[in-house]
């Protein structure tokens, strides 16, 4: 039987939906102004918002239930390292934007962002705690 999720983590999860939506809008506008590429901006904004949406409950679970409540142990949360996945998405987005600004080729920039994100995940899952 899975453990109960702390109320603070559930509250952070609800707030992360709103924060993720507004961050997607902000990232989209910022990247659009910087690159003038609407499709690229939408892709980066979506992945950045997903990263933020995943990271907020992960951070809340570490803050409010340290050492006792691992998100991976819950049936509804999924069995992966939430912090590493969230930060890898954010690092991949930043890398894609940086590449797009230096070499304006959308496909190459997105591929570079994916590669940085995947490598970041494998490094981060061994560095940061699971909960």
C-alpha positions as CSV (number, residue, x, y, z in Angstrom):
1,X,0.0,0.0,0.0
2,X,1.4,3.4,-0.9
3,X,1.9,6.1,1.6
4,X,-0.5,9.1,1.8
5,X,0.8,12.3,0.1
6,X,1.3,15.2,2.5
7,X,-1.3,18.0,2.1
8,X,1.4,20.6,1.4
9,X,2.6,18.5,-1.5
10,X,-1.0,18.3,-2.9
11,X,-1.4,22.1,-2.5
12,X,2.0,22.7,-4.3
13,X,0.8,20.4,-7.1
14,X,-2.4,22.5,-7.5
15,X,-0.4,25.7,-7.6
16,X,2.1,24.2,-10.0
17,X,-0.6,24.1,-12.7
18,X,-1.1,27.8,-12.5
19,X,2.6,28.6,-12.2
20,X,3.3,26.3,-15.1
21,X,0.7,28.0,-17.3
22,X,2.0,31.5,-16.7
23,X,5.6,30.4,-17.0
24,X,4.8,28.9,-20.4
25,X,3.4,32.2,-21.5
26,X,6.4,34.1,-20.2
27,X,8.9,31.7,-21.8
28,X,7.0,31.7,-25.1
29,X,7.1,35.5,-25.2
30,X,10.7,35.8,-24.1
31,X,12.0,33.2,-26.6
32,X,9.8,34.6,-29.4
33,X,11.3,38.1,-28.9
34,X,14.8,36.7,-28.8
35,X,14.6,34.3,-31.7
36,X,11.6,35.4,-33.8
37,X,10.7,31.7,-34.3
38,X,7.0,31.0,-33.2
39,X,7.1,27.2,-33.5
40,X,10.5,26.9,-31.7
41,X,9.2,29.2,-29.0
42,X,6.1,27.1,-28.5
43,X,8.1,23.9,-28.1
44,X,10.6,25.4,-25.7
45,X,7.8,27.0,-23.6
46,X,5.8,23.7,-23.4
47,X,8.8,21.7,-22.2
48,X,9.8,24.4,-19.7
49,X,6.3,24.6,-18.3
50,X,6.3,20.8,-17.9
51,X,9.6,20.9,-16.1
52,X,8.3,23.6,-13.7
53,X,5.1,21.7,-13.2
54,X,7.0,18.6,-12.2
55,X,9.7,20.4,-10.1
56,X,7.3,22.2,-7.8
57,X,5.7,19.1,-6.2
58,X,9.1,17.5,-6.0
59,X,10.5,20.4,-4.1
60,X,7.5,20.5,-1.8
61,X,7.9,16.9,-1.0
62,X,11.5,17.4,-0.1
63,X,10.7,20.6,1.9
64,X,7.6,19.4,3.9
65,X,8.4,15.6,4.2
66,X,12.1,15.2,4.2
67,X,13.4,11.6,4.2
68,X,9.9,10.1,4.8
69,X,8.0,10.6,1.7
70,X,9.4,9.6,-1.7
71,X,7.2,10.7,-4.6
72,X,8.3,7.5,-6.5
73,X,6.5,5.4,-3.9
74,X,3.1,6.8,-4.7
75,X,0.8,5.1,-7.2
76,X,-0.3,8.4,-8.8
77,X,3.1,10.0,-9.2
78,X,5.0,7.7,-11.6
79,X,8.2,5.7,-11.0
80,X,11.0,8.1,-12.1
81,X,13.2,10.7,-10.5
82,X,11.0,13.8,-10.5
83,X,13.7,16.3,-9.6
84,X,16.1,15.0,-12.3
85,X,13.4,14.9,-15.0
86,X,12.2,18.4,-14.2
87,X,15.6,20.0,-14.1
88,X,16.7,18.1,-17.2
89,X,13.7,19.5,-19.1
90,X,14.7,23.0,-18.0
91,X,18.4,22.5,-18.8
92,X,17.4,21.2,-22.2
93,X,15.2,24.2,-22.9
94,X,17.9,26.6,-21.9
95,X,20.5,24.8,-24.1
96,X,18.1,24.8,-27.1
97,X,17.5,28.5,-26.7
98,X,21.3,29.2,-26.4
99,X,22.0,27.1,-29.5
100,X,19.2,28.8,-31.4
101,X,20.6,32.2,-30.6
102,X,24.1,31.2,-31.7
103,X,23.2,29.0,-34.7
104,X,19.7,29.8,-35.9
105,X,18.6,26.4,-37.1
106,X,15.5,25.1,-35.3
107,X,16.1,21.4,-35.9
108,X,19.7,21.5,-34.7
109,X,18.8,23.6,-31.7
110,X,16.0,21.2,-30.6
111,X,18.3,18.2,-31.1
112,X,21.0,19.9,-29.0
113,X,18.4,20.7,-26.3
114,X,17.2,17.1,-26.3
115,X,20.8,15.8,-26.0
116,X,21.6,18.1,-23.1
117,X,18.3,17.2,-21.4
118,X,19.0,13.5,-21.7
119,X,22.6,13.8,-20.4
120,X,21.4,16.1,-17.6
121,X,18.9,13.6,-16.5
122,X,21.4,10.8,-16.2
123,X,23.8,13.0,-14.3
124,X,21.2,14.6,-12.0
125,X,19.5,11.4,-11.0
126,X,22.7,10.4,-9.3
127,X,23.4,13.8,-7.7
128,X,20.1,15.1,-6.3
129,X,18.0,13.2,-3.7
130,X,14.8,11.5,-4.8
131,X,12.7,13.1,-2.1
